């Protein structure tokens, strides 16, 4: 699949009109172009424009007049409407352009696969940019501008005594994502109990890959390298079971979790790279006869797919030297600089209004449950001591550091999943971090005082952080606190999309932090929220309830009266009672499924949300009961 004579990437520095024309003439196998805009749900546009049209209208691609799309057909809810749907697509020359090859369609003239030049683009409605890439671009411009103002005002920053702020020429933002995914043979299903047991016994993590999975992993890493992503590692993750070998010597019954990581980049390029990586990985594994899912929680009760996102910030001095703004002058004395402390405090304090942009789906919230190394509360970890870095994998956002390499200092946000809108999430991370940075510098506090603020107990007033909350823990957040303690110390997390979106109304002072950037304008916030709630309602009625109904129907009586034990009859009575409560209507009572539908149809979303929580709990109870009941069967009815 990897061919060295193909053009995989047009680097950002080679995007002049003449350079593009020259490259396309050298590669006649590239037959199409596609402007790639990202809507508010993270979906990317993909059209096939004959390359001849691109060549004839090159200038128009950069001024937004070459291509238009129907904005009412993508997630720009309430912005591009049926009676005002025109959206212009504006090419972005500041990032890499990738060539997407169709290895199943060979060009007769060149003998090479037909390629499509994917051109990242902004979406413009009524003269205003309204897409995810624009939110990130505008947000970073704002953060950079505000930081430069702070450096002009505060000449001596705790922890950055080795930096002459007057010599700062530019701010460099860096980001990286870690992509986890499940891979399986088509139509294959593994028992949840089998998967759970393998996970608990740690049988899979970093095990050797075999057969088609190994081949696909190696091909994907090589292809990602051709696209300039600089892959750093591919390995097995915690989920999965051991595959079997069929009579032909091929692996069957494949069900395992993998992770692929690649080098950090600028936030915009990182988000673009992630999109390209998902395309590459899915196509490579499909070519090897394997299904791939990037869903956050494809199997309830088993490890989900995370996409831990790393956030960094550096200054470029006029001399050309790069200085990490999060790292302190003495790495063995302090955890962070004042800017670093401010950044993590800003993210944590305002996370209630960040979370809706990170976890906007039923699937994403299914992943954020205790026991699966996914964060369940708003808390950070710095490590047990500055001298010896450590990693706490139970928290929301943790400090990553290497005392011998200050440039590596960064924060890892563990809540995103592969379908999180990375463009919008990263924008929200940096903008809220800026709020904390401003507070830290304006306070005039020392590094030890800033560490004390971040480490304060719940009930202790702070100059910036909320009195009734704690924000740092070096403990195992899952096992060392009860659910009630976690909620009291770190805040109760939202359980449904409705609850998460309500935070955008519940915390106006925190929402104002995002809105100050002009990246999160009110119309953008309203559009994102409306789109997320529309998908929540639709999925709940048309997917989740029907899927649960099938599970209810599959829970059938397995015993007969002649051979049944009292335990069998007792268990079946409990199971059947629960089945009726969930799914069967009567003249006197509506089932839980029907009550959820009625609440949504009536616009009573708060009730629907509460009932969804109950449905999830009852479905888990039903499946556990039925599993116990089946295990007591020693013969068929």
N, C-alpha and C positions, 0 to 999 in steps of 0.2 A: 504493500500500500504506500510506502514511503519512496518517492522518486526524486532524486536529486536534481533532475533537469527541469523540474517544475518551479514556477514562481509561487511561493507560499505567502509572502508578506511584502508589502510595499512600506518601507520604514517611513516614519513621520517626517524625517529630514529629506525625503526624496519625493515630495509631493508637488513639485512645480508642474505646470501643464506640460512642458516639453519632456520632463523626465517620465511622467506617466504615459505619454504618447509613445515614447521610445520603448518602455517596458512592455506595453501592450502589443506593439508591433513585433517584438521579439518572442511573444507568447500568444500565437494565434489560437491556442486551445482555450484561452479565456474568451468565452462567447457572450457572457452576460455581466451586467453590473447590478448591484442591489444596494439601495440606500437603507441603512439599518437605523431606524429610530426606535427608542425604548419608551413604551407607554408607562403609565403610573403603576401598573401591576408587574412591570419588569418584562413584559412580552416584547420581542423584537420583530420588526417588520421584515419581510423577505419577498421582494418582487423580482421578476426577471426582466431586466431592461437590456435589449440587444446592445452589444458593446459599440456598435456603429453609432447609436444614438448618443452614448456617452462621449465618443470622440468628436461628434459634430456639435455637441452642446456643453463642452467642458466648462466654460465660464459660468454658464447658468447653474451648474451643479453647486458652485461655491457661493452664489448669491440667492439660492433658494427658489429660483423660478423654473428649474428644469422639471421637477417632479412634485406632484401633489398626491395626497392620499385622502381617503374617506375617514376623517377623524372620529365619526360616530361609530365606526366598526372596531375601534380599539379602545383601551381603557383610558379615556379622557372624560370621565363621567361628569356631565353638567358643563363641560367646557366646549367640546365639539359636539353639537347637537344635530339632530336630523335636519333642522332648518338652518344650520350654520356649521356645516361639516367640513369645509375645506381646510386642509392642513398642508402647509408647505414643508418640504424636507430640505434641510440645509446641510451640505457635506461638511464634515469636520476634518480639516487638514492637519490637526495638531496631534493625531494619534496614528497608530499603525492601521493600515488597511490589509485585511486578510483575503486570500483566495480560497474559496470553498469548492473542492473538486468532487465531482460525481463519478466515482470509480466504477459505476455500473453503466455509464454512458461514455463510450470511447469516440473521440473525434476521428472520423475516417481520414481526414487530411493529414493530421499530425500523429495519429496513433496514441494520443494521450487522452486522459480523462477530461471531459468538458468542465471548465472552471467558471465560477461566478465571483467577481470582485465585490466583496462586501465592504461598503463604504459607511462607516459610522456617521450618523447624522443627528441633527437637532430637529425637533418638530415645532413648527411655528403656526400659531393660530391668531388671527386678527393682529398680526405684526408682533406677537409676544411669544417667546419660547415657553413651551408648556410640558416638556418631556422630562424624563428622569435624568438624562445626561445633562440637561440644562440646569436642573436643580443642583447637581454636584458641582458643575462649573461655577455657577453663581455663588454657591455656598463657600467654595474654596477662595474665590476672589475676595469675598467679604472677610473671611477669617484672616487671610494674608494682610489685607489692608488694616484691619484692627490691630493685628500683632505689630505691624510696623509703627503704628501710633503709640502702642505701649512701649516699644523700645526707644522711641523718641522721648517719652515721658519718664521712664524708669531706667536710669543709667546703671544702677547697681542691683542686679537680680540675684537673690540668694541661690547658691548652687552653681551659678554661672559667672563666678568671679574671674574665671579664666577667659571670658569672652568680652571683648570691647564692643558693646552693642552699636556704637557708631560705625563699626566696620561691617555690620550686617548688610549685605547687598540683596539677599533674596531669602524667601522661606521655601523650604522643600518639604512637601507632604509625601509620605510613602505609605503604601498599603499592600497587604497580601492576604490571600484567602487559601484555606485548606479544603479541598473538595472530597467529601465522602459520598459513597454511593453503594447501592446493593446491586449485585449481578446474579443472574440465575438463568438456567435453561428455560426456554419458553414453556409456559403453562405449568411449570413445576411449583409445587407447594410443599413446604416443610412444616412439620408440627411445631407449634409455638413452644411447647414444653421442651422439645428436642433442642430448639434454637436457644431457649433460655438456659438450659442446662449447660450447653457448650459455652455460652457467654460467662456464666458464673464460674465454670472451671477453667476459664481463660485458655481455651484450646485453640483459638484462632489468631489472636493478635500477633502480627509479624511472622506468621507461619509462612512456609515456602509455598508460592503459587505453583499450580501444575496445569498441564494440558492447555486447553483453549483459553483458560483464564490467564495463564502465564503469557501465552502468545499475544493475546489482546492487550495485556498490560504493557508488554515490551513495545508493541507496535504503537500504542498510544503515546508512550514516553518519547519515542523517536519522532513521531509526527508533531508532537507539541514542541519539540526542539526545533524542527524545521520552521515552525511558526514564530520562533523567537521567544517562546515563553520560558526557556531555560528551566526545564523540570529538574527538581532537586531530589525527589523521592517518590516511589510508588510502593505501597505495602498493603498487607492485609490489615483489616480493622477488627474490632472485638466481636462482631456479629458473624454468624454462619455455622454451617455444619460441614463435615467431611464429605466430599463428593464421592460418587461411585464410578466404576469403570464398566462400560458396556462390552458386549461381545466383540465389537469392532475396535476396541482399545481406546474409545473416546470417553471423556468424562460425561457422566449423566448425573442428574439430581444435584446440579450445581446450585448452591444457595449460600453466598458469602458476601461479606462487606469489604470494600476496598477504599483506599485513600490515595490521591495523587496530589502532590504539592509542586509548586513552581516558584520562581524568583519573584520577589516584590517588585513593584514599579510605582509610578505615579497613581493616585487614586483612580483617575479616569481610565488609564491604560489597564490597571488592575481589573476594573469592572468589565472592560471590553475583553480582556484576556480570559476572564472567567466564562464569559458567554461563549467564546470560541472553544475553550477547553471542553465545555459540556457538549458542544456539537461534535468535536473530534472523538471524545470518549464514547459517546453513544453510537456513532457510526462505526468506529473500529470494533467495538464489542458486538454490534449487530452483524458485521461482516464475518465474525467468528461464531455466529449462531447463538449469541447470548443476549438476553434482555438486560437493560440497565434502568434503574429508577433513581432519581435524585430527590424523591419525596422525603420530607423531613421524618416521617414516621410510617414507613410502608407496612410495618407489622407491629400491631399493638402488643406491648409486653416484651419487646426485644429492642435492642439498641437502634436508635434512629440515625439519620444522616445529619451531621452538623457541617457547618462551614465557618470554622473559627476564623475571625477576621482580625488581622494585625494592623495596628495604627501607629505610625511614627511621625515625628516632626523634627526637622533640622534647619539650621541656618547656614547659608552659604555666605562666607565672608568675602570682602573685596579682594583678598589675596587668593581666593579660590578654595580655601580650606572649608571643610564641612564639619559642623559642630552639632551634635545631637542636643536638642533643646530640652529633652526630658531627663537626660543624664546629668548627675551632679559632678562637680569638679573632683570630689574624692569619692570614688565608687565604693570604697570599703567603709566609709564613714556614714554615708547617707544613701537612702534608697533612690531619691529623686531630687531634681532641682525644684525650685518654686513653681516653674512652669509645668513640670511633671505632676506635682501634687495638685496644682490647680486643675489640670486637665482631667485627672481621674475623678476629682470631686465634682467637677462640672457635669461629667457624663452621668455619675451616679445620682446626683441631686435631681437632675432633669430627666432621668431615664423613663419615668412614667409617660412622657410625651415622645420619647424616642421609640419605645417598645412597639407602638402601633405600626411604625414603618419597618420594623424588623420582623414581627410576628403577626402577619395580617391574614392568616388562613387557619382553618380548623386543623389542618395537617401540622402547621408549625407549632401550635399550642399543644398538640398531642405529644410532641417530642419533649417539651419542657416539663418533665415529671421527675421526681426523685429517683435515684438509683441507676441512671443511665449516662452519667457524666455530662448531663445537660443542665444549664443553670435554672434554678427555680426561685431565686430571689435576688434583690439588688444589693450586691455586696462585692467587695474586692479583696484581694490578697496581695501583699507586697513581698512576703517571704519572712522567714524567722529571724534573719539578721542580714544587714547589708553585706557582710563579708562572704557569706555563703548563699548564693541565690538558690531558691527553691520554687517549685511550681505547685499550686493548689488547683486541681482540676474540678473542684466542686463549686466554684464561684462564677459570677457573671463576667467580670472583666479583671484579668490578672496582669501583674507586671512581669515582663520577660526581660531578663538582663544577664549580662556577662561582665564580670568585674574587669576582665582583661580587654574588653571591646565595648567601650561606651556607645559606639555607633549602633550597636545592636539593641539598645534599650527601647522598648516599645510596650504597648498594651495589646493584649489578646482579648477580644470580645467574643465570648463563647456562645452567645444566643443565636446568631444567624444560622440559617440552613441554606442548602443549595438553591432554593427558590426564593430566598429573601432578595428583595430588590437592592442589590449591592450599591448601586449609584445613590439611591436616596438614603440608605442606611449609613453609608460612610459620610455623606453630607451632614446628617444629623449628629453623628459622633463628633465631628470636628467643631460644629457650631456650638454644641453644648459644652464641649471641652473649653472653648474660648470663654464662655461665661465663668467657669471656674478659674481660669487663668487670670482673668480681670480681677476677680475677687481676691485671689491669692496675692497678686502684686499690689493691689490697692490697700490690702490689710497691713502691709509692712512687716509681716511676721517672719520669723526665722524658719529654717528648715525643720527644726525640732518642734516648733509650735505648729507648723503646718502638718507634720506627721501626727501630732497629738489631736489636731482637729479631725483628721481622717480616721483616727483610731479611737475616737471618743465613744463612750458607752451611750446607749439609749437613755434619754432623760437628762443628759448633760447638754446645756446650751452651747452652741457654736457660733462663730462669727458669720458663717456661711451655711453650713449644713444644718438640717432640721433637728430640733431638740429631741423629738421623740423617737429618733431613728439611730441605729448603729450602721456603719458603712464598711467596716473592715473586719475580717475574721481570718485567722490562720488555722482554723479547725476544719474538719470534714463537715461541711454544711449539711450534708444529707444525714449523717449518722449521729453527730454530736449535738444536734438540736431537734426538738420535737417540732411537728408542723406548727403548733401554736406558738412556740418560741420563735421560729423563723418569721412567722407573720408579724409578731410583735416587734421584733428587732429590725427586720429588713423590709417590712411592708408585704401585704398580701398580694400575690401575683394574680393577674386576670386569668380566668379559666376559659373564657370564650372570646371570640372575635368581638362580639358586642361589648363585653366588659372592657376589652383593650381599647376599642375605639372611643368609648365613653371618657377615657382619660384625656382625650383631646379637648373635651368640654370641662372636665372636672378640675383641671389644673391650668387655668388661664395664665397665671404668672409664669409658669414654665413654658407654655406654648408661646408666650411673648418672646422668649429667648430664641426660639426657632424663627419666628416671624421677623425678628430684627434684621435678619440677613437678607430679606427680600427673595431668598431662594424658596422659602416656604411661605408664599403668599396665601392669603385666606382662600382664594379660589382653588389653589393647588391642594391645600389641606382638605377642603370640602370635597373636592373631586376624588382624592385618594380615599377618604373615609366612605364616601358614597359607593365607590367601586368595590371596596372591601366588604361592605355590608351587603351589597347586592350579591356578591359571590357567596358570602356566608349563608344568606337566606336560601339561595338557589341550591347550593350544595346540600344544605341540611334537608331540604324537602325532596330533592330529586336524586340524591346519591346516598347520603348517610342513612336516612330512614329506610329506603328500599334495601340497602345492604344489610342493615340490622334486621329487617323483616325476614330476609333470607336465612340469617343465622337462627332467628327464632323458629322458623319452619323446619330447619335441619335438626332441631332438638326434639327428636321423636322418642316415643316410648319404646324401650328395648326389651322389656320383660313381659312374661305372660303370668296370669294369675296362679297357674299351677306351680310354677318354679320360682316365683318371686319371693324374696326375703322381706322381712318387715323394713329393712333398711332401703331396699329397692323402692317399695311403695312410699316410704317417707320422703325419699329424695325426689321421686317423680312428682309427688304432690307439691313440693316446694317449687320444682322446676315449672310445672304446668301453671301453677298460680302466677308465677312471674311472667310466663309467656302471655297469659291472658291480660295481665296488667299492662304489659308493654304494647301488645299488638291487637287485641280483640275488643271491638266495640260492642256495646249492648244498648238497649233502649234507655237504661238507667245511667250507664256510665260510659264515658269515652276513654279509649286507650291513651297511654302516654304519647304514642306516636301521633294520634289524631289531635291531641291537645296542643302539641308543638305546632302542627300545621295550622290549626285554627288561630293560635296566637300570632303566628307570622302573617297570616292572611288579614288579621285584624290590626296589624301594625303594632302589636304589643310585644316589642322585641325584648324588653326586660324579662317578661314572663317566659318567652321562648328561650332566652338564654339560660334562665334558671332550670327550665325543664330539660334543656340539652345537657346540663351538668348531671341532672338526675338520670337521664337516659344513659349516659356514659357509665355511670356507677352501676346501674342496674344491668347493663349489658355485660360488664365484667363479672358481676355476681352470677348471672345466668351461665356464662361460659365456664366459670369455675365449678359451679354446681354440676353442670352436665358432664364435665370432664371427670369429676369424682364418681358420678353415677355410671358412666361408661366403664370405668375401671373395675366396677363390681360385677360386670357381666362376664360370665364364663361360657355362655352359649348364645346362639341366636334364638329369637322368638320363633 
